[in-house]
Each structure stands twice: as structure tokens, then as C-alpha cells.
Amino acid sequence: MKKKRPEVLDGKTEKIATGCGTLYLIINKDEETKTPCEFFPVLGKSGSCARSLLELIGKLLSVVAQNLSKEDFIKLLKKDIRGVNCGQEFRISDKRYGSCIDKMAHRLLQEFGEEE
């Protein structure tokens, strides 16, 4: 059974320039395990289809992260989410990302200590 969500969770918001505009990625962490448990990607373009789909993906990933083991969630990020390409690729420093979802997967893997 899923544990009850506390009233307050620690988290941070990262501002990321992407091929679709500015992405604000909010990552909240479980207070006991200190691992990411909620993800709220917000694309700066108000009302767009891409924005609503990205928000849905964040909600779904949050539910999955709360119901899978840490190891299985990391496997999911590596196998099925990292590398998703939408045709709006962008670069940050010298690293290329195929989509906002790809960047989000890389960022979550960093939070789990699985990527530099």
C-alpha cells in the first residue's frame, strides 16, 4: 500500500532552455529516503499541447516512481525514457538531448546518482 504523502516535501526547481522553450523541472524528494518521488515538468508555453503532455508524463512518472523499487525505476528511465526524440533536439554545454523528456530522464538519473 502506498504511504500517505506528507504535507510538505523538499524539492527544487531547475530552469532549462530546450528546443520547445523554457522547461521548469520541479523535483520533490521523499523525506525518509531522500530520493525523488514527484516530478512536475512545466513547459513555459502556456496552453500548448506539448505542455499538457509533458505535465501528464511527469504525473505518470511520479506514480511509477512511488510504486516501483528504486532499481526498477532507474531501469525504466534508462531503457524506455532516456533517448526519446521529438525532433526538437537541443544542446546544453556539449551534451545533446533529443527532447524535453530525454532531458528530464537524464536529470532524474542524476538525482539517483546514475549519471554525471
Long-range contacts (C-beta under 8 A, 24 or more apart in sequence): 2-66, 2-67, 6-31, 9-37, 9-38, 11-38, 14-107, 16-92, 16-100, 16-103, 16-107, 17-90, 17-92, 18-43, 18-88, 18-90, 18-97, 18-99, 18-100, 18-103, 19-86, 19-88, 19-89, 19-90, 19-99, 19-100, 20-45, 20-50, 20-86, 20-88, 20-100, 21-45, 23-54, 23-100, 23-103, 23-104, 25-103, 25-104, 25-107, 27-107, 27-108, 27-111, 29-111, 33-70, 35-70, 35-111, 35-112, 36-65, 36-108, 36-111, 36-112, 37-62, 37-65, 37-66, 38-62, 38-65, 39-65, 39-104, 39-108, 41-100, 41-104, 43-100, 50-100, 54-100, 54-101, 57-101, 57-104, 58-104, 61-104, 61-108, 70-112, 73-112, 74-109, 74-112, 74-114, 77-105, 77-108, 77-109, 77-112, 77-114, 78-105, 78-109, 78-114, 81-105, 82-106, 82-109
